[in-house]
């Protein structure tokens, strides 16, 4: 019930704001990206629905290994559904990092990571242009007017949505995503020194996330993620 309410409140907040121009987290207009993405705006990529219960086929082990070699002792996490994933982790030559949980510090191995997760779809009734606008709203830099509108909407929401929405806005304010040029209908990337790269991709009504960490170089990991995403998108060509 809470998940349903949260989703409804989130959609309300997004659709009550003008999506505006696509921008990177630094606020630079990315017109070139928008032009390339619009070439794909007429495709639904509904064929990817065939893979929602088979993440092992959505992005296969062989496809990953063709882009970057998996470790000999790589461990796999595989499950299906909207919160499914097909992710490999293996030892790296990087030192462990320190993580604090409940005021306790612990050393965590800095593992290599590569895979895909969270394949989901906008409704078949959703206009593809609207899907792009809604998707971008989750990652682009929000204008003062958009933030003010979201805050105004929160003030009108019920207590549960207001609490969850307020927490969401705090997380959203700390997020830093960069627009990725020429991939799917829209794509955004962010980097974490601890957890690596996260590439979110919208292809028509389908969206999914690629995870990569094979070095401490954000650009190298972004390029790897793009190659993996292209293999997923190519399944509908």
GUVEXPA-56348 format. One record per residue (C-alpha): residue number from 1; x, y, z; residue in one letter. Coordinates in steps of 0.2 Angstrom, whole numbers, plus 5000, padded with zeros to 4 digits. Layout:
N
<node n="NUM" X="X" Y="Y" Z="Z" res="a"/>
...
***
This chain:
237
<node n="1" X="5000" Y="5000" Z="5000" res="x"/>
<node n="2" X="5014" Y="5012" Z="5005" res="x"/>
<node n="3" X="5023" Y="5008" Z="4988" res="x"/>
<node n="4" X="5007" Y="5012" Z="4978" res="x"/>
<node n="5" X="5004" Y="5028" Z="4988" res="x"/>
<node n="6" X="5022" Y="5033" Z="4985" res="x"/>
<node n="7" X="5021" Y="5030" Z="4967" res="x"/>
<node n="8" X="5005" Y="5040" Z="4965" res="x"/>
<node n="9" X="5012" Y="5054" Z="4974" res="x"/>
<node n="10" X="5028" Y="5054" Z="4964" res="x"/>
<node n="11" X="5019" Y="5054" Z="4948" res="x"/>
<node n="12" X="5008" Y="5068" Z="4954" res="x"/>
<node n="13" X="5024" Y="5078" Z="4958" res="x"/>
<node n="14" X="5032" Y="5075" Z="4941" res="x"/>
<node n="15" X="5017" Y="5078" Z="4930" res="x"/>
<node n="16" X="5013" Y="5094" Z="4939" res="x"/>
<node n="17" X="5030" Y="5102" Z="4933" res="x"/>
<node n="18" X="5035" Y="5107" Z="4916" res="x"/>
<node n="19" X="5049" Y="5096" Z="4910" res="x"/>
<node n="20" X="5058" Y="5110" Z="4901" res="x"/>
<node n="21" X="5075" Y="5108" Z="4892" res="x"/>
<node n="22" X="5086" Y="5093" Z="4895" res="x"/>
<node n="23" X="5101" Y="5099" Z="4906" res="x"/>
<node n="24" X="5116" Y="5091" Z="4914" res="x"/>
<node n="25" X="5118" Y="5092" Z="4933" res="x"/>
<node n="26" X="5129" Y="5107" Z="4931" res="x"/>
<node n="27" X="5114" Y="5116" Z="4922" res="x"/>
<node n="28" X="5122" Y="5116" Z="4904" res="x"/>
<node n="29" X="5109" Y="5114" Z="4890" res="x"/>
<node n="30" X="5112" Y="5098" Z="4881" res="x"/>
<node n="31" X="5103" Y="5102" Z="4864" res="x"/>
<node n="32" X="5114" Y="5090" Z="4854" res="x"/>
<node n="33" X="5108" Y="5076" Z="4866" res="x"/>
<node n="34" X="5090" Y="5081" Z="4864" res="x"/>
<node n="35" X="5091" Y="5081" Z="4845" res="x"/>
<node n="36" X="5099" Y="5063" Z="4844" res="x"/>
<node n="37" X="5087" Y="5056" Z="4857" res="x"/>
<node n="38" X="5072" Y="5063" Z="4847" res="x"/>
<node n="39" X="5077" Y="5051" Z="4833" res="x"/>
<node n="40" X="5072" Y="5037" Z="4845" res="x"/>
<node n="41" X="5057" Y="5045" Z="4852" res="x"/>
<node n="42" X="5045" Y="5037" Z="4840" res="x"/>
<node n="43" X="5050" Y="5019" Z="4845" res="x"/>
<node n="44" X="5041" Y="5011" Z="4860" res="x"/>
<node n="45" X="5054" Y="4997" Z="4863" res="x"/>
<node n="46" X="5040" Y="4986" Z="4870" res="x"/>
<node n="47" X="5049" Y="4971" Z="4864" res="x"/>
<node n="48" X="5060" Y="4972" Z="4880" res="x"/>
<node n="49" X="5044" Y="4967" Z="4889" res="x"/>
<node n="50" X="5049" Y="4949" Z="4883" res="x"/>
<node n="51" X="5064" Y="4950" Z="4895" res="x"/>
<node n="52" X="5056" Y="4956" Z="4911" res="x"/>
<node n="53" X="5056" Y="4939" Z="4918" res="x"/>
<node n="54" X="5073" Y="4934" Z="4911" res="x"/>
<node n="55" X="5086" Y="4946" Z="4915" res="x"/>
<node n="56" X="5099" Y="4933" Z="4910" res="x"/>
<node n="57" X="5093" Y="4935" Z="4892" res="x"/>
<node n="58" X="5090" Y="4954" Z="4894" res="x"/>
<node n="59" X="5109" Y="4956" Z="4895" res="x"/>
<node n="60" X="5118" Y="4939" Z="4894" res="x"/>
<node n="61" X="5134" Y="4934" Z="4903" res="x"/>
<node n="62" X="5142" Y="4932" Z="4886" res="x"/>
<node n="63" X="5137" Y="4950" Z="4881" res="x"/>
<node n="64" X="5145" Y="4957" Z="4896" res="x"/>
<node n="65" X="5161" Y="4947" Z="4894" res="x"/>
<node n="66" X="5162" Y="4953" Z="4876" res="x"/>
<node n="67" X="5163" Y="4970" Z="4882" res="x"/>
<node n="68" X="5174" Y="4967" Z="4897" res="x"/>
<node n="69" X="5181" Y="4951" Z="4904" res="x"/>
<node n="70" X="5173" Y="4944" Z="4920" res="x"/>
<node n="71" X="5184" Y="4938" Z="4934" res="x"/>
<node n="72" X="5187" Y="4919" Z="4935" res="x"/>
<node n="73" X="5177" Y="4918" Z="4952" res="x"/>
<node n="74" X="5164" Y="4931" Z="4948" res="x"/>
<node n="75" X="5148" Y="4929" Z="4958" res="x"/>
<node n="76" X="5131" Y="4932" Z="4950" res="x"/>
<node n="77" X="5115" Y="4939" Z="4957" res="x"/>
<node n="78" X="5100" Y="4935" Z="4946" res="x"/>
<node n="79" X="5082" Y="4939" Z="4949" res="x"/>
<node n="80" X="5067" Y="4944" Z="4938" res="x"/>
<node n="81" X="5053" Y="4958" Z="4939" res="x"/>
<node n="82" X="5054" Y="4977" Z="4939" res="x"/>
<node n="83" X="5066" Y="4976" Z="4953" res="x"/>
<node n="84" X="5076" Y="4961" Z="4945" res="x"/>
<node n="85" X="5094" Y="4961" Z="4941" res="x"/>
<node n="86" X="5108" Y="4952" Z="4932" res="x"/>
<node n="87" X="5124" Y="4958" Z="4941" res="x"/>
<node n="88" X="5142" Y="4951" Z="4942" res="x"/>
<node n="89" X="5154" Y="4955" Z="4956" res="x"/>
<node n="90" X="5172" Y="4949" Z="4957" res="x"/>
<node n="91" X="5188" Y="4954" Z="4966" res="x"/>
<node n="92" X="5198" Y="4969" Z="4961" res="x"/>
<node n="93" X="5216" Y="4975" Z="4964" res="x"/>
<node n="94" X="5209" Y="4991" Z="4972" res="x"/>
<node n="95" X="5210" Y="4993" Z="4991" res="x"/>
<node n="96" X="5195" Y="4991" Z="5002" res="x"/>
<node n="97" X="5186" Y="5007" Z="5008" res="x"/>
<node n="98" X="5179" Y="5011" Z="5025" res="x"/>
<node n="99" X="5160" Y="5012" Z="5027" res="x"/>
<node n="100" X="5150" Y="5018" Z="5042" res="x"/>
<node n="101" X="5134" Y="5009" Z="5047" res="x"/>
<node n="102" X="5125" Y="5013" Z="5063" res="x"/>
<node n="103" X="5140" Y="5023" Z="5070" res="x"/>
<node n="104" X="5151" Y="5007" Z="5066" res="x"/>
<node n="105" X="5165" Y="5008" Z="5054" res="x"/>
<node n="106" X="5169" Y="4993" Z="5043" res="x"/>
<node n="107" X="5181" Y="4989" Z="5029" res="x"/>
<node n="108" X="5172" Y="4984" Z="5013" res="x"/>
<node n="109" X="5180" Y="4976" Z="4998" res="x"/>
<node n="110" X="5181" Y="4987" Z="4983" res="x"/>
<node n="111" X="5174" Y="4974" Z="4970" res="x"/>
<node n="112" X="5172" Y="4975" Z="4952" res="x"/>
<node n="113" X="5154" Y="4976" Z="4946" res="x"/>
<node n="114" X="5145" Y="4974" Z="4930" res="x"/>
<node n="115" X="5127" Y="4971" Z="4926" res="x"/>
<node n="116" X="5109" Y="4977" Z="4923" res="x"/>
<node n="117" X="5094" Y="4980" Z="4935" res="x"/>
<node n="118" X="5077" Y="4988" Z="4936" res="x"/>
<node n="119" X="5069" Y="4985" Z="4919" res="x"/>
<node n="120" X="5052" Y="4994" Z="4920" res="x"/>
<node n="121" X="5039" Y="5002" Z="4908" res="x"/>
<node n="122" X="5028" Y="5017" Z="4906" res="x"/>
<node n="123" X="5010" Y="5013" Z="4903" res="x"/>
<node n="124" X="5006" Y="5009" Z="4885" res="x"/>
<node n="125" X="4994" Y="5024" Z="4886" res="x"/>
<node n="126" X="5009" Y="5035" Z="4889" res="x"/>
<node n="127" X="5014" Y="5047" Z="4875" res="x"/>
<node n="128" X="5032" Y="5044" Z="4871" res="x"/>
<node n="129" X="5036" Y="5062" Z="4872" res="x"/>
<node n="130" X="5028" Y="5063" Z="4889" res="x"/>
<node n="131" X="5038" Y="5048" Z="4894" res="x"/>
<node n="132" X="5055" Y="5057" Z="4890" res="x"/>
<node n="133" X="5049" Y="5073" Z="4899" res="x"/>
<node n="134" X="5044" Y="5063" Z="4914" res="x"/>
<node n="135" X="5060" Y="5052" Z="4914" res="x"/>
<node n="136" X="5071" Y="5068" Z="4912" res="x"/>
<node n="137" X="5062" Y="5076" Z="4927" res="x"/>
<node n="138" X="5070" Y="5063" Z="4938" res="x"/>
<node n="139" X="5088" Y="5067" Z="4933" res="x"/>
<node n="140" X="5090" Y="5084" Z="4926" res="x"/>
<node n="141" X="5094" Y="5100" Z="4936" res="x"/>
<node n="142" X="5078" Y="5107" Z="4942" res="x"/>
<node n="143" X="5074" Y="5125" Z="4940" res="x"/>
<node n="144" X="5069" Y="5136" Z="4955" res="x"/>
<node n="145" X="5052" Y="5137" Z="4947" res="x"/>
<node n="146" X="5050" Y="5118" Z="4946" res="x"/>
<node n="147" X="5057" Y="5116" Z="4964" res="x"/>
<node n="148" X="5044" Y="5129" Z="4970" res="x"/>
<node n="149" X="5030" Y="5120" Z="4961" res="x"/>
<node n="150" X="5035" Y="5103" Z="4968" res="x"/>
<node n="151" X="5036" Y="5111" Z="4986" res="x"/>
<node n="152" X="5018" Y="5118" Z="4983" res="x"/>
<node n="153" X="5012" Y="5102" Z="4977" res="x"/>
<node n="154" X="5019" Y="5093" Z="4993" res="x"/>
<node n="155" X="5010" Y="5106" Z="5004" res="x"/>
<node n="156" X="4994" Y="5100" Z="4997" res="x"/>
<node n="157" X="4997" Y="5082" Z="4998" res="x"/>
<node n="158" X="4992" Y="5070" Z="5012" res="x"/>
<node n="159" X="5004" Y="5067" Z="5027" res="x"/>
<node n="160" X="5011" Y="5050" Z="5020" res="x"/>
<node n="161" X="5015" Y="5057" Z="5002" res="x"/>
<node n="162" X="5021" Y="5073" Z="5010" res="x"/>
<node n="163" X="5033" Y="5064" Z="5021" res="x"/>
<node n="164" X="5040" Y="5053" Z="5008" res="x"/>
<node n="165" X="5040" Y="5067" Z="4995" res="x"/>
<node n="166" X="5050" Y="5078" Z="5007" res="x"/>
<node n="167" X="5063" Y="5064" Z="5009" res="x"/>
<node n="168" X="5063" Y="5061" Z="4990" res="x"/>
<node n="169" X="5067" Y="5080" Z="4987" res="x"/>
<node n="170" X="5081" Y="5079" Z="4999" res="x"/>
<node n="171" X="5089" Y="5064" Z="4990" res="x"/>
<node n="172" X="5085" Y="5072" Z="4973" res="x"/>
<node n="173" X="5094" Y="5088" Z="4978" res="x"/>
<node n="174" X="5110" Y="5079" Z="4982" res="x"/>
<node n="175" X="5110" Y="5069" Z="4966" res="x"/>
<node n="176" X="5121" Y="5074" Z="4952" res="x"/>
<node n="177" X="5118" Y="5067" Z="4935" res="x"/>
<node n="178" X="5125" Y="5070" Z="4918" res="x"/>
<node n="179" X="5116" Y="5069" Z="4902" res="x"/>
<node n="180" X="5123" Y="5056" Z="4890" res="x"/>
<node n="181" X="5123" Y="5060" Z="4872" res="x"/>
<node n="182" X="5115" Y="5048" Z="4858" res="x"/>
<node n="183" X="5109" Y="5033" Z="4869" res="x"/>
<node n="184" X="5091" Y="5028" Z="4868" res="x"/>
<node n="185" X="5078" Y="5041" Z="4870" res="x"/>
<node n="186" X="5086" Y="5048" Z="4885" res="x"/>
<node n="187" X="5101" Y="5043" Z="4896" res="x"/>
<node n="188" X="5109" Y="5050" Z="4912" res="x"/>
<node n="189" X="5125" Y="5045" Z="4921" res="x"/>
<node n="190" X="5132" Y="5047" Z="4939" res="x"/>
<node n="191" X="5148" Y="5042" Z="4947" res="x"/>
<node n="192" X="5151" Y="5036" Z="4965" res="x"/>
<node n="193" X="5169" Y="5034" Z="4971" res="x"/>
<node n="194" X="5163" Y="5019" Z="4982" res="x"/>
<node n="195" X="5150" Y="5011" Z="4971" res="x"/>
<node n="196" X="5155" Y="5015" Z="4954" res="x"/>
<node n="197" X="5145" Y="5021" Z="4939" res="x"/>
<node n="198" X="5126" Y="5021" Z="4937" res="x"/>
<node n="199" X="5118" Y="5023" Z="4919" res="x"/>
<node n="200" X="5100" Y="5025" Z="4918" res="x"/>
<node n="201" X="5092" Y="5023" Z="4901" res="x"/>
<node n="202" X="5075" Y="5027" Z="4893" res="x"/>
<node n="203" X="5072" Y="5018" Z="4877" res="x"/>
<node n="204" X="5054" Y="5022" Z="4871" res="x"/>
<node n="205" X="5043" Y="5017" Z="4886" res="x"/>
<node n="206" X="5056" Y="5005" Z="4893" res="x"/>
<node n="207" X="5069" Y="5010" Z="4906" res="x"/>
<node n="208" X="5083" Y="5001" Z="4914" res="x"/>
<node n="209" X="5099" Y="5004" Z="4924" res="x"/>
<node n="210" X="5117" Y="4998" Z="4920" res="x"/>
<node n="211" X="5130" Y="4996" Z="4934" res="x"/>
<node n="212" X="5148" Y="4997" Z="4931" res="x"/>
<node n="213" X="5164" Y="4998" Z="4942" res="x"/>
<node n="214" X="5180" Y="4991" Z="4934" res="x"/>
<node n="215" X="5192" Y="5005" Z="4939" res="x"/>
<node n="216" X="5192" Y="5022" Z="4948" res="x"/>
<node n="217" X="5190" Y="5031" Z="4931" res="x"/>
<node n="218" X="5172" Y="5038" Z="4929" res="x"/>
<node n="219" X="5174" Y="5040" Z="4910" res="x"/>
<node n="220" X="5180" Y="5023" Z="4907" res="x"/>
<node n="221" X="5166" Y="5016" Z="4917" res="x"/>
<node n="222" X="5153" Y="5027" Z="4908" res="x"/>
<node n="223" X="5160" Y="5021" Z="4891" res="x"/>
<node n="224" X="5158" Y="5003" Z="4897" res="x"/>
<node n="225" X="5140" Y="5006" Z="4903" res="x"/>
<node n="226" X="5136" Y="5013" Z="4886" res="x"/>
<node n="227" X="5142" Y="4998" Z="4877" res="x"/>
<node n="228" X="5132" Y="4987" Z="4888" res="x"/>
<node n="229" X="5116" Y="4997" Z="4886" res="x"/>
<node n="230" X="5118" Y="4997" Z="4867" res="x"/>
<node n="231" X="5117" Y="4978" Z="4868" res="x"/>
<node n="232" X="5101" Y="4979" Z="4877" res="x"/>
<node n="233" X="5093" Y="4992" Z="4865" res="x"/>
<node n="234" X="5099" Y="4982" Z="4850" res="x"/>
<node n="235" X="5087" Y="4968" Z="4855" res="x"/>
<node n="236" X="5073" Y="4979" Z="4848" res="x"/>
<node n="237" X="5081" Y="4983" Z="4831" res="x"/>
***
